[in-house]
Amino acid sequence: MSQRLYLYDTTLRDGQQTQGVQFSAAEKTEIAEILDRLGLDYIEGGWPGANPTDSDFFATAPNTRATMTAFGMTKRAGRSAENDDVLAAVMNAGTGAVCLVGKTHPFHVREALGVSLDENLENIRASVAHLVAQGREALFDAEHFFDGYADDPDYALTCLRTALQAGARWIVLCDTNGGTLPARVAEITRAVIAGGIPGDRLGIHCHDDTGNAVACTLAAVDAGARQIQGTLNGLGERCGNASLTTLIPTLLLKEPYRSGFRTGVPAGALADLTRISRRLDEILNRAPAREAPYVGTSAFAHKAGLHASAILKNPATYEHIDPETVGNARIIPMSNQAGQSNLRARLSDAGIEVERGDPALARILDLVKTREDAGYAYDGAQASFELLALAELGRLHPFFSVERYRVTVERRRNAMGKRISVSEAVVVVDIAGERMLSVSESMDEDGHDRGPVNALWRALAKDLGPYQAAIDDMHLVDFRVRITGGGTDAATRVIIDSADGQGHRWSTVGVSPNIVDASFEALVDAIRWKLIRDGVAAQ
């Protein structure tokens, strides 16, 4: 009979410690609701009282099936658990579960806390007992446990036993510094169970400083731990935490976990994993990691001609799972390494059917290779490739033509007398014989200049007449620039990632010695591809 594994998410607390990440209370609420639909057992919302955002979130936390959990620390020495104001703030969040971090490494007890080892044990005991007495489910987060066990296994284990005897439901082994390797994690986890901590009361929390957080987590499960902690997309301090977007599909799809364990993830939820992963990146306003297992845009990309040929015959030749299982998609990128097998497969995936032997295939291949010699890169800009192919096949309606465009940048004084840069763009397009002019500045709501490319995008997308409704939900999510070649005549390659309100994401490329021209080419491609993809009727 399969055993139950419990999934604990700490995106909203440990994930928020990622450099450059700061969630608002509203964003935390949205993420918590997403996690709940995914089937997580515990959602750690943050540390109430530590900052206004976390306090605001707990004050209006959503009603979730998952157990909402507040995070805090064990009471401080010299006061009772009942009279510790920091612990009180955590309790006042009113969550069903509370996770308290406590020291288990003698070095940290002496150096960081400045108390005796016995005082630390009493802090753990009294804090956990206080939670249980108040009817809360208690979790003890054993900070620096693996380092502490290496230094003094008897004391580290005593800390765990103290929390367990005080009533903790879960004892969580933390590789806080992320330096322990999988075999050692398994060895110590087995020793902990042999030392009196039952596996069905034991959790694992790993950081990714050696790139082994997922492997260490699975090693702990193999050794008997039954709660898994992690974050969406592996967010977390320094190198991040164990990624639940990797762990969840591994547990559900791979042996021995698929048949040996069960989770609370409902049927069908796995197919939403890629969308969830990318939604988090949208909230963070950052580009998704292309190489991320299962959910990355390159996770099922097949560039080599040999691979693509085999994929056409049977996808299992080079894919460990069906990409649709996790809501992802197969990609056959185009590049100067491509052959006709890649080309026909890529076109077919895009809904463009071409008969084998069609002379247009050879022309498209030659054009791709010629343009990549000039600096284009179609393996990272699938939408631009599809437009190129449609044009060569005689199936592309341009929707609009660009008559002219201009961008200027000037220095001016604002209302406060401060000198600022302001970019202004003018774009003139022709749609079915009607000339349309749009002007836009790149100032954001805070009065900051977002640059000439932003001004161009705003002007281009400001008024496209009959096509405007189709692009109103479109936005730019990433902008990458590379100089190809050298010298004063070097070309600039710009790749732009776009997205819309339906969760679609696509990439386009432009190349020119002038970065503005290259950017504008990619912007125009982005709009045309969306109009085609959405089936908009050309005027």
Sequence and secondary structure as in RCSB ss.txt:
>XXXX:A:sequence
MSQRLYLYDTTLRDGQQTQGVQFSAAEKTEIAEILDRLGLDYIEGGWPGANPTDSDFFATAPNTRATMTAFGMTK
RAGRSAENDDVLAAVMNAGTGAVCLVGKTHPFHVREALGVSLDENLENIRASVAHLVAQGREALFDAEHFFDGYA
DDPDYALTCLRTALQAGARWIVLCDTNGGTLPARVAEITRAVIAGGIPGDRLGIHCHDDTGNAVACTLAAVDAGA
RQIQGTLNGLGERCGNASLTTLIPTLLLKEPYRSGFRTGVPAGALADLTRISRRLDEILNRAPAREAPYVGTSAF
AHKAGLHASAILKNPATYEHIDPETVGNARIIPMSNQAGQSNLRARLSDAGIEVERGDPALARILDLVKTREDAG
YAYDGAQASFELLALAELGRLHPFFSVERYRVTVERRRNAMGKRISVSEAVVVVDIAGERMLSVSESMDEDGHDR
GPVNALWRALAKDLGPYQAAIDDMHLVDFRVRITGGGTDAATRVIIDSADGQGHRWSTVGVSPNIVDASFEALVD
AIRWKLIRDGVAAQ
>XXXX:A:secstr
  EE EEEE TTTTGGGSTT    HHHHHHHHHHHHHHT SEEEEE BTTBHHHHHHHHT    SSEEEEEEE  
 TTS GGG HHHHHHHTT  SEEEEEEE  HHHIIIII S HHHHHHHHHHHHHHHHHTT EEEEEEETHHHHHH
H HHHHHHHHHHHHHTT SEEEEEETTS   HHHHHHHHHHHHHTT  GGGEEEEEB TTS HHHHHHHHHHHT 
 EEEEBGGG  STT B BHHHHHHHHHHSTTHHHHEE S  TTGGGGHHHHHHHHHHHHT    TT TTTSTTTT
B  SHHHHHHHHH GGGT SS GGGGT   B    TT  HHHHHHHHHHTT    TT HHHHHHHHHHHHHHHTT
  GGG HHHHHHHHHHHTT    S EEEEEEEEEEEEE TTS EEEEEEEEEEEEETTEEEEEEEE B TTS B 
 HHHHHHHHHTT  GGGHHHHTT EEEEEEEEEES STT EEEEEEEEE TTS EEEEEEEESSHHHHHHHHHHH
HHHHHHHHTT    
